[in-house]
Amino acid sequence: MYWVYIIENVSGIYYKGYTENLEKRINEHNSGESRYTSGKGPWKLVYSKSFSSKREALIEERRLKRLNAKSIKRLIEKG
């Protein structure tokens, strides 16, 4: 199982990514083990979606990374 996720920090910054282990990856973001998110937390999970293949997850991650903040907020509100 693969996951695409969006996390948000207290400043309203979003980070989009994919992983095979969602809980472990969120912990890595919050413990400073991820280069981009290090020192910018705490981070909270605001969106996730599962996929059966890595290919599908990567395609969705690429799509999410192209979205602007308004579109991301709309996506999060839909659940």
Biopython code that builds the backbone (N, CA, C, O; Angstrom):
import numpy as np
from Bio.PDB.StructureBuilder import StructureBuilder

atoms = [
    (1, "MET", "N", (0.838, -1.174, 0.000)),
    (1, "MET", "CA", (0.000, 0.000, 0.000)),
    (1, "MET", "C", (0.891, 1.248, 0.000)),
    (1, "MET", "O", (1.881, 1.322, 0.728)),
    (2, "TYR", "N", (0.526, 2.196, -0.810)),
    (2, "TYR", "CA", (1.263, 3.462, -0.913)),
    (2, "TYR", "C", (0.320, 4.608, -0.548)),
    (2, "TYR", "O", (-0.883, 4.555, -0.807)),
    (3, "TRP", "N", (0.885, 5.617, 0.044)),
    (3, "TRP", "CA", (0.099, 6.768, 0.508)),
    (3, "TRP", "C", (0.617, 8.056, -0.102)),
    (3, "TRP", "O", (1.825, 8.262, -0.221)),
    (4, "VAL", "N", (-0.307, 8.916, -0.485)),
    (4, "VAL", "CA", (0.004, 10.296, -0.865)),
    (4, "VAL", "C", (-0.576, 11.130, 0.267)),
    (4, "VAL", "O", (-1.688, 10.873, 0.729)),
    (5, "TYR", "N", (0.178, 12.127, 0.712)),
    (5, "TYR", "CA", (-0.263, 12.883, 1.868)),
    (5, "TYR", "C", (0.085, 14.360, 1.746)),
    (5, "TYR", "O", (0.957, 14.764, 0.977)),
    (6, "ILE", "N", (-0.636, 15.148, 2.540)),
    (6, "ILE", "CA", (-0.333, 16.571, 2.677)),
    (6, "ILE", "C", (-0.235, 16.846, 4.166)),
    (6, "ILE", "O", (-1.114, 16.459, 4.936)),
    (7, "ILE", "N", (0.839, 17.518, 4.573)),
    (7, "ILE", "CA", (0.979, 17.952, 5.951)),
    (7, "ILE", "C", (1.045, 19.475, 5.966)),
    (7, "ILE", "O", (1.406, 20.102, 4.970)),
    (8, "GLU", "N", (0.697, 20.053, 7.087)),
    (8, "GLU", "CA", (0.675, 21.515, 7.219)),
    (8, "GLU", "C", (1.323, 21.885, 8.544)),
    (8, "GLU", "O", (1.160, 21.190, 9.546)),
    (9, "ASN", "N", (2.064, 22.997, 8.534)),
    (9, "ASN", "CA", (2.638, 23.478, 9.789)),
    (9, "ASN", "C", (1.823, 24.666, 10.315)),
    (9, "ASN", "O", (0.845, 25.076, 9.691)),
    (10, "VAL", "N", (2.230, 25.211, 11.457)),
    (10, "VAL", "CA", (1.464, 26.291, 12.091)),
    (10, "VAL", "C", (1.467, 27.573, 11.265)),
    (10, "VAL", "O", (0.598, 28.425, 11.452)),
    (11, "SER", "N", (2.417, 27.723, 10.366)),
    (11, "SER", "CA", (2.484, 28.907, 9.499)),
    (11, "SER", "C", (1.619, 28.763, 8.256)),
    (11, "SER", "O", (1.531, 29.690, 7.450)),
    (12, "GLY", "N", (0.982, 27.613, 8.096)),
    (12, "GLY", "CA", (0.132, 27.391, 6.933)),
    (12, "GLY", "C", (0.871, 26.892, 5.708)),
    (12, "GLY", "O", (0.327, 26.920, 4.604)),
    (13, "ILE", "N", (2.106, 26.434, 5.885)),
    (13, "ILE", "CA", (2.888, 25.891, 4.777)),
    (13, "ILE", "C", (2.497, 24.431, 4.586)),
    (13, "ILE", "O", (2.375, 23.680, 5.554)),
    (14, "TYR", "N", (2.301, 24.036, 3.334)),
    (14, "TYR", "CA", (1.949, 22.660, 2.999)),
    (14, "TYR", "C", (3.156, 21.936, 2.434)),
    (14, "TYR", "O", (3.991, 22.521, 1.745)),
    (15, "TYR", "N", (3.228, 20.651, 2.743)),
    (15, "TYR", "CA", (4.223, 19.777, 2.139)),
    (15, "TYR", "C", (3.472, 18.562, 1.611)),
    (15, "TYR", "O", (2.649, 17.978, 2.316)),
    (16, "LYS", "N", (3.757, 18.185, 0.371)),
    (16, "LYS", "CA", (3.112, 17.053, -0.262)),
    (16, "LYS", "C", (4.139, 15.960, -0.517)),
    (16, "LYS", "O", (5.264, 16.238, -0.932)),
    (17, "GLY", "N", (3.744, 14.712, -0.265)),
    (17, "GLY", "CA", (4.677, 13.626, -0.491)),
    (17, "GLY", "C", (3.967, 12.292, -0.633)),
    (17, "GLY", "O", (2.738, 12.219, -0.620)),
    (18, "TYR", "N", (4.771, 11.224, -0.771)),
    (18, "TYR", "CA", (4.221, 9.871, -0.833)),
    (18, "TYR", "C", (5.116, 8.965, -0.009)),
    (18, "TYR", "O", (6.294, 9.258, 0.196)),
    (19, "THR", "N", (4.555, 7.875, 0.457)),
    (19, "THR", "CA", (5.297, 6.944, 1.303)),
    (19, "THR", "C", (4.615, 5.588, 1.317)),
    (19, "THR", "O", (3.468, 5.450, 0.892)),
    (20, "GLU", "N", (5.332, 4.590, 1.810)),
    (20, "GLU", "CA", (4.743, 3.274, 2.037)),
    (20, "GLU", "C", (4.275, 3.137, 3.487)),
    (20, "GLU", "O", (3.428, 2.296, 3.788)),
    (21, "ASN", "N", (4.818, 3.951, 4.377)),
    (21, "ASN", "CA", (4.477, 3.879, 5.795)),
    (21, "ASN", "C", (4.140, 5.292, 6.280)),
    (21, "ASN", "O", (5.032, 6.064, 6.632)),
    (22, "LEU", "N", (2.874, 5.615, 6.295)),
    (22, "LEU", "CA", (2.424, 6.978, 6.577)),
    (22, "LEU", "C", (2.787, 7.431, 7.985)),
    (22, "LEU", "O", (3.320, 8.526, 8.161)),
    (23, "GLU", "N", (2.511, 6.619, 8.972)),
    (23, "GLU", "CA", (2.796, 7.004, 10.357)),
    (23, "GLU", "C", (4.288, 7.277, 10.573)),
    (23, "GLU", "O", (4.658, 8.271, 11.197)),
    (24, "LYS", "N", (5.135, 6.392, 10.057)),
    (24, "LYS", "CA", (6.581, 6.561, 10.185)),
    (24, "LYS", "C", (7.043, 7.855, 9.495)),
    (24, "LYS", "O", (7.878, 8.588, 10.025)),
    (25, "ARG", "N", (6.493, 8.118, 8.319)),
    (25, "ARG", "CA", (6.904, 9.304, 7.554)),
    (25, "ARG", "C", (6.514, 10.596, 8.265)),
    (25, "ARG", "O", (7.296, 11.547, 8.281)),
    (26, "ILE", "N", (5.320, 10.649, 8.852)),
    (26, "ILE", "CA", (4.899, 11.842, 9.588)),
    (26, "ILE", "C", (5.819, 12.049, 10.789)),
    (26, "ILE", "O", (6.206, 13.178, 11.091)),
    (27, "ASN", "N", (6.168, 10.964, 11.468)),
    (27, "ASN", "CA", (7.103, 11.065, 12.592)),
    (27, "ASN", "C", (8.465, 11.590, 12.139)),
    (27, "ASN", "O", (9.098, 12.368, 12.853)),
    (28, "GLU", "N", (8.914, 11.174, 10.970)),
    (28, "GLU", "CA", (10.193, 11.665, 10.432)),
    (28, "GLU", "C", (10.130, 13.170, 10.181)),
    (28, "GLU", "O", (11.084, 13.890, 10.474)),
    (29, "HIS", "N", (9.019, 13.641, 9.646)),
    (29, "HIS", "CA", (8.870, 15.082, 9.419)),
    (29, "HIS", "C", (8.934, 15.840, 10.742)),
    (29, "HIS", "O", (9.586, 16.881, 10.828)),
    (30, "ASN", "N", (8.273, 15.336, 11.754)),
    (30, "ASN", "CA", (8.202, 16.033, 13.033)),
    (30, "ASN", "C", (9.459, 15.897, 13.888)),
    (30, "ASN", "O", (9.656, 16.673, 14.823)),
    (31, "SER", "N", (10.303, 14.927, 13.580)),
    (31, "SER", "CA", (11.534, 14.763, 14.347)),
    (31, "SER", "C", (12.747, 15.362, 13.653)),
    (31, "SER", "O", (13.873, 15.202, 14.124)),
    (32, "GLY", "N", (12.528, 16.055, 12.529)),
    (32, "GLY", "CA", (13.622, 16.727, 11.838)),
    (32, "GLY", "C", (14.434, 15.842, 10.920)),
    (32, "GLY", "O", (15.522, 16.237, 10.503)),
    (33, "GLU", "N", (13.945, 14.659, 10.591)),
    (33, "GLU", "CA", (14.685, 13.736, 9.734)),
    (33, "GLU", "C", (14.475, 13.986, 8.249)),
    (33, "GLU", "O", (15.137, 13.362, 7.419)),
    (34, "SER", "N", (13.573, 14.881, 7.905)),
    (34, "SER", "CA", (13.320, 15.216, 6.506)),
    (34, "SER", "C", (13.943, 16.579, 6.223)),
    (34, "SER", "O", (13.654, 17.549, 6.924)),
    (35, "ARG", "N", (14.773, 16.661, 5.229)),
    (35, "ARG", "CA", (15.545, 17.873, 4.961)),
    (35, "ARG", "C", (14.673, 19.105, 4.747)),
    (35, "ARG", "O", (14.939, 20.149, 5.342)),
    (36, "TYR", "N", (13.653, 19.012, 3.923)),
    (36, "TYR", "CA", (12.844, 20.190, 3.610)),
    (36, "TYR", "C", (12.008, 20.652, 4.801)),
    (36, "TYR", "O", (11.874, 21.855, 5.025)),
    (37, "THR", "N", (11.452, 19.731, 5.557)),
    (37, "THR", "CA", (10.546, 20.102, 6.644)),
    (37, "THR", "C", (11.246, 20.298, 7.981)),
    (37, "THR", "O", (10.623, 20.753, 8.940)),
    (38, "SER", "N", (12.510, 19.969, 8.060)),
    (38, "SER", "CA", (13.251, 20.093, 9.303)),
    (38, "SER", "C", (13.267, 21.535, 9.804)),
    (38, "SER", "O", (13.580, 22.460, 9.054)),
    (39, "GLY", "N", (12.931, 21.712, 11.057)),
    (39, "GLY", "CA", (12.956, 23.042, 11.671)),
    (39, "GLY", "C", (11.762, 23.905, 11.331)),
    (39, "GLY", "O", (11.708, 25.066, 11.737)),
    (40, "LYS", "N", (10.801, 23.366, 10.593)),
    (40, "LYS", "CA", (9.636, 24.153, 10.194)),
    (40, "LYS", "C", (8.349, 23.628, 10.833)),
    (40, "LYS", "O", (7.262, 24.118, 10.527)),
    (41, "GLY", "N", (8.464, 22.646, 11.706)),
    (41, "GLY", "CA", (7.299, 22.004, 12.307)),
    (41, "GLY", "C", (6.829, 22.717, 13.548)),
    (41, "GLY", "O", (7.338, 23.790, 13.871)),
    (42, "PRO", "N", (5.887, 22.159, 14.240)),
    (42, "PRO", "CA", (5.357, 20.813, 14.048)),
    (42, "PRO", "C", (4.427, 20.722, 12.844)),
    (42, "PRO", "O", (3.813, 21.701, 12.420)),
    (43, "TRP", "N", (4.350, 19.517, 12.318)),
    (43, "TRP", "CA", (3.537, 19.237, 11.145)),
    (43, "TRP", "C", (2.343, 18.381, 11.539)),
    (43, "TRP", "O", (2.453, 17.509, 12.400)),
    (44, "LYS", "N", (1.203, 18.632, 10.908)),
    (44, "LYS", "CA", (0.035, 17.778, 11.138)),
    (44, "LYS", "C", (-0.472, 17.270, 9.795)),
    (44, "LYS", "O", (-0.447, 17.976, 8.786)),
    (45, "LEU", "N", (-0.920, 16.057, 9.814)),
    (45, "LEU", "CA", (-1.472, 15.432, 8.615)),
    (45, "LEU", "C", (-2.848, 16.027, 8.348)),
    (45, "LEU", "O", (-3.726, 15.979, 9.210)),
    (46, "VAL", "N", (-3.041, 16.591, 7.151)),
    (46, "VAL", "CA", (-4.329, 17.192, 6.810)),
    (46, "VAL", "C", (-5.033, 16.467, 5.657)),
    (46, "VAL", "O", (-6.213, 16.707, 5.401)),
    (47, "TYR", "N", (-4.310, 15.579, 4.961)),
    (47, "TYR", "CA", (-4.913, 14.844, 3.842)),
    (47, "TYR", "C", (-4.076, 13.611, 3.562)),
    (47, "TYR", "O", (-2.846, 13.661, 3.601)),
    (48, "SER", "N", (-4.744, 12.507, 3.280)),
    (48, "SER", "CA", (-4.032, 11.306, 2.831)),
    (48, "SER", "C", (-4.969, 10.475, 1.958)),
    (48, "SER", "O", (-6.190, 10.504, 2.107)),
    (49, "LYS", "N", (-4.357, 9.745, 1.059)),
    (49, "LYS", "CA", (-5.112, 8.876, 0.160)),
    (49, "LYS", "C", (-4.236, 7.668, -0.152)),
    (49, "LYS", "O", (-3.041, 7.814, -0.412)),
    (50, "SER", "N", (-4.823, 6.485, -0.126)),
    (50, "SER", "CA", (-4.043, 5.274, -0.365)),
    (50, "SER", "C", (-4.181, 4.797, -1.809)),
    (50, "SER", "O", (-5.181, 5.043, -2.484)),
    (51, "PHE", "N", (-3.129, 4.103, -2.252)),
    (51, "PHE", "CA", (-3.077, 3.543, -3.605)),
    (51, "PHE", "C", (-2.470, 2.153, -3.529)),
    (51, "PHE", "O", (-1.656, 1.866, -2.651)),
    (52, "SER", "N", (-2.870, 1.299, -4.450)),
    (52, "SER", "CA", (-2.340, -0.063, -4.448)),
    (52, "SER", "C", (-1.001, -0.164, -5.175)),
    (52, "SER", "O", (-0.258, -1.125, -4.972)),
    (53, "SER", "N", (-0.686, 0.816, -6.020)),
    (53, "SER", "CA", (0.593, 0.753, -6.734)),
    (53, "SER", "C", (1.402, 2.040, -6.533)),
    (53, "SER", "O", (0.859, 3.130, -6.352)),
    (54, "LYS", "N", (2.698, 1.862, -6.574)),
    (54, "LYS", "CA", (3.606, 3.002, -6.435)),
    (54, "LYS", "C", (3.408, 3.981, -7.587)),
    (54, "LYS", "O", (3.453, 5.196, -7.391)),
    (55, "ARG", "N", (3.192, 3.460, -8.764)),
    (55, "ARG", "CA", (3.006, 4.301, -9.950)),
    (55, "ARG", "C", (1.819, 5.245, -9.777)),
    (55, "ARG", "O", (1.923, 6.439, -10.057)),
    (56, "GLU", "N", (0.690, 4.705, -9.313)),
    (56, "GLU", "CA", (-0.502, 5.535, -9.096)),
    (56, "GLU", "C", (-0.236, 6.624, -8.058)),
    (56, "GLU", "O", (-0.646, 7.773, -8.224)),
    (57, "ALA", "N", (0.456, 6.243, -6.987)),
    (57, "ALA", "CA", (0.761, 7.205, -5.923)),
    (57, "ALA", "C", (1.663, 8.327, -6.434)),
    (57, "ALA", "O", (1.444, 9.494, -6.110)),
    (58, "LEU", "N", (2.663, 7.986, -7.223)),
    (58, "LEU", "CA", (3.571, 9.000, -7.752)),
    (58, "LEU", "C", (2.871, 9.940, -8.726)),
    (58, "LEU", "O", (3.167, 11.135, -8.756)),
    (59, "ILE", "N", (1.956, 9.416, -9.510)),
    (59, "ILE", "CA", (1.183, 10.262, -10.428)),
    (59, "ILE", "C", (0.333, 11.246, -9.633)),
    (59, "ILE", "O", (0.258, 12.427, -9.973)),
    (60, "GLU", "N", (-0.308, 10.756, -8.570)),
    (60, "GLU", "CA", (-1.131, 11.630, -7.739)),
    (60, "GLU", "C", (-0.278, 12.653, -6.994)),
    (60, "GLU", "O", (-0.678, 13.810, -6.866)),
    (61, "GLU", "N", (0.889, 12.244, -6.500)),
    (61, "GLU", "CA", (1.783, 13.188, -5.822)),
    (61, "GLU", "C", (2.183, 14.315, -6.780)),
    (61, "GLU", "O", (2.190, 15.485, -6.397)),
    (62, "ARG", "N", (2.507, 13.970, -7.993)),
    (62, "ARG", "CA", (2.887, 14.971, -8.993)),
    (62, "ARG", "C", (1.732, 15.946, -9.238)),
    (62, "ARG", "O", (1.947, 17.151, -9.373)),
    (63, "ARG", "N", (0.511, 15.417, -9.295)),
    (63, "ARG", "CA", (-0.665, 16.268, -9.480)),
    (63, "ARG", "C", (-0.845, 17.216, -8.290)),
    (63, "ARG", "O", (-1.120, 18.402, -8.476)),
    (64, "LEU", "N", (-0.692, 16.700, -7.086)),
    (64, "LEU", "CA", (-0.854, 17.526, -5.887)),
    (64, "LEU", "C", (0.182, 18.645, -5.827)),
    (64, "LEU", "O", (-0.121, 19.761, -5.405)),
    (65, "LYS", "N", (1.389, 18.340, -6.245)),
    (65, "LYS", "CA", (2.461, 19.334, -6.183)),
    (65, "LYS", "C", (2.225, 20.500, -7.145)),
    (65, "LYS", "O", (2.834, 21.560, -6.997)),
    (66, "ARG", "N", (1.353, 20.308, -8.118)),
    (66, "ARG", "CA", (1.040, 21.378, -9.063)),
    (66, "ARG", "C", (-0.092, 22.289, -8.574)),
    (66, "ARG", "O", (-0.320, 23.356, -9.145)),
    (67, "LEU", "N", (-0.792, 21.874, -7.532)),
    (67, "LEU", "CA", (-1.939, 22.649, -7.041)),
    (67, "LEU", "C", (-1.494, 23.902, -6.287)),
    (67, "LEU", "O", (-0.458, 23.906, -5.621)),
    (68, "ASN", "N", (-2.292, 24.960, -6.404)),
    (68, "ASN", "CA", (-2.019, 26.157, -5.616)),
    (68, "ASN", "C", (-2.676, 26.002, -4.249)),
    (68, "ASN", "O", (-3.411, 25.041, -4.018)),
    (69, "ALA", "N", (-2.413, 26.945, -3.338)),
    (69, "ALA", "CA", (-2.905, 26.852, -1.960)),
    (69, "ALA", "C", (-4.425, 26.794, -1.888)),
    (69, "ALA", "O", (-4.976, 26.060, -1.068)),
    (70, "LYS", "N", (-5.103, 27.551, -2.729)),
    (70, "LYS", "CA", (-6.565, 27.559, -2.729)),
    (70, "LYS", "C", (-7.117, 26.177, -3.105)),
    (70, "LYS", "O", (-8.067, 25.696, -2.488)),
    (71, "SER", "N", (-6.523, 25.551, -4.107)),
    (71, "SER", "CA", (-6.954, 24.225, -4.537)),
    (71, "SER", "C", (-6.658, 23.174, -3.470)),
    (71, "SER", "O", (-7.438, 22.240, -3.279)),
    (72, "ILE", "N", (-5.537, 23.326, -2.779)),
    (72, "ILE", "CA", (-5.190, 22.395, -1.706)),
    (72, "ILE", "C", (-6.208, 22.502, -0.576)),
    (72, "ILE", "O", (-6.672, 21.485, -0.060)),
    (73, "LYS", "N", (-6.555, 23.722, -0.190)),
    (73, "LYS", "CA", (-7.545, 23.920, 0.868)),
    (73, "LYS", "C", (-8.882, 23.295, 0.490)),
    (73, "LYS", "O", (-9.541, 22.684, 1.331)),
    (74, "ARG", "N", (-9.280, 23.441, -0.752)),
    (74, "ARG", "CA", (-10.537, 22.856, -1.244)),
    (74, "ARG", "C", (-10.485, 21.334, -1.159)),
    (74, "ARG", "O", (-11.459, 20.701, -0.751)),
    (75, "LEU", "N", (-9.360, 20.747, -1.542)),
    (75, "LEU", "CA", (-9.164, 19.311, -1.479)),
    (75, "LEU", "C", (-9.247, 18.811, -0.035)),
    (75, "LEU", "O", (-9.893, 17.800, 0.238)),
    (76, "ILE", "N", (-8.600, 19.514, 0.877)),
    (76, "ILE", "CA", (-8.596, 19.141, 2.290)),
    (76, "ILE", "C", (-10.012, 19.209, 2.865)),
    (76, "ILE", "O", (-10.415, 18.331, 3.628)),
    (77, "GLU", "N", (-10.755, 20.237, 2.505)),
    (77, "GLU", "CA", (-12.115, 20.390, 3.010)),
    (77, "GLU", "C", (-13.029, 19.262, 2.541)),
    (77, "GLU", "O", (-13.933, 18.847, 3.266)),
    (78, "LYS", "N", (-12.793, 18.767, 1.328)),
    (78, "LYS", "CA", (-13.589, 17.660, 0.797)),
    (78, "LYS", "C", (-13.260, 16.353, 1.512)),
    (78, "LYS", "O", (-14.082, 15.438, 1.563)),
    (79, "GLY", "N", (-12.043, 16.275, 2.066)),
    (79, "GLY", "CA", (-11.658, 15.072, 2.797)),
    (79, "GLY", "C", (-10.966, 14.102, 1.921)),
    (79, "GLY", "O", (-10.572, 13.029, 2.379)),
]
sb = StructureBuilder()
sb.init_structure("model")
sb.init_model(0)
sb.init_chain("A")
sb.init_seg("    ")
for serial, (resi, resn, name, xyz) in enumerate(atoms, 1):
    if name == "N":
        sb.init_residue(resn, " ", resi, " ")
    sb.init_atom(name, np.array(xyz, "f"), 0.0, 1.0, " ", f" {name:<3s}", serial, name[0])
structure = sb.get_structure()
